[in-house]
Amino acid sequence: MSNDMPSTKTVLLLIFLLFPNATTAQVNSCVSCVGNGRKCIGDQAIQAINDEDCAICLKSSSKWTWPCSVEGLCWCWDTSKPKVKQALSSGFEVADKKPCDLFTEKAFRALAPNAIFPYTYEGLCESIEYFNERYDEKLFMMGTIQQQRGELAAFLGHTTHESAQYTAAREALPCARTTERGSGVYCKPCDEANFDWANRYCEVSKVANGQFYEDYCDKIVTPPHGCVCGPTTEVDQEDLKGLMNPNFAYFGRGAIQLSWNANYLKASQVLTESSDTLCSQPDLVATDPKYAWGTALWFWLFQKPEGQETTCHVEALNGRFGGTLNIINGALECPPIEGSYHQEAIVTRLRYYCIASTIMEVNRVLSFEGCVGLADAFEDCVMVR
């Protein structure tokens, strides 16, 4: 047996023979990114970089040299497709059935009979279609029909929980109620000690008397990694005392409660091809179906836990509801602290997931693997059902 390693050309030929469609898909690497309308370009969401800097990455010998040494910084763009970086592959085949043929408007009404704007059925279907037209990896459209139904049930279970069955577009503590003055909408941010949960009302504003609001603001993270943020003070107007402009804050909004300045920038780049859209108008996520649903779908398809190559999309397709929860809220719910709000919240989340699973007619719920304590919480859910 020869100890010689096969040449790069031989490896590429084998790849082409085994995976004939591989050259038509966009890949997140620049090795052999030549011909067929492909171009090696930089991802400014990772670092400040010009496309020209990536030319060196066409050479396999450059993998230890910047920018090639930074994973994903340079990637191969198929110029016949939108200039978007592809999502992590699940490895499953694209299905024939469209997601909204499986999840009908009747099913949506059964799941969330009191859903309010911007949570429209049409907006959800249009947002799913937007992603599926642009990416090789399809949302709720990979694998078998049962895998499709299972992924939809997981997504719907999480989002009905996060949005109170699609009745809350903004996180409660920062903006449970809005005040409209002229053409503007304003919020009264609150801390938990001063919040009346029964009436969803804030007794004492966090921005009153010279105080400021800066939750979900990582000031160290700046463009191209995150929106510029800082302390938000009350509106300088007598009849708006104690209120803040919500477009200066990056609290939870939308179907999966998008939060933090870094996530708003990343979602904005995918949904609008501009970081400025949601950085300058984060409240669009609470007022426009495209962003209320789109940010949740972005998170589901793209967000990876630190140090891991997986997403909610991949976890659901591989049968792990626990893995999806770990990505969404693992720090607080996997496991929750004994006696905390999240210990009760996780039971509610599971109840919504069970309802969604019934509506989606899944054969069985996904496993709880990937989230410590989730199986115990499910037992509590069954007991109080």
Disulfide bonds with the S-S distance in Angstrom:
Cys30-Cys40 1.84
Cys33-Cys76 2.07
Cys54-Cys74 2.05
Cys57-Cys68 2.16
Cys100-Cys125 2.10
Cys175-Cys187 1.89
Cys190-Cys202 2.48
Cys217-Cys229 2.06
Cys227-Cys279 1.99
Cys334-Cys371 1.98
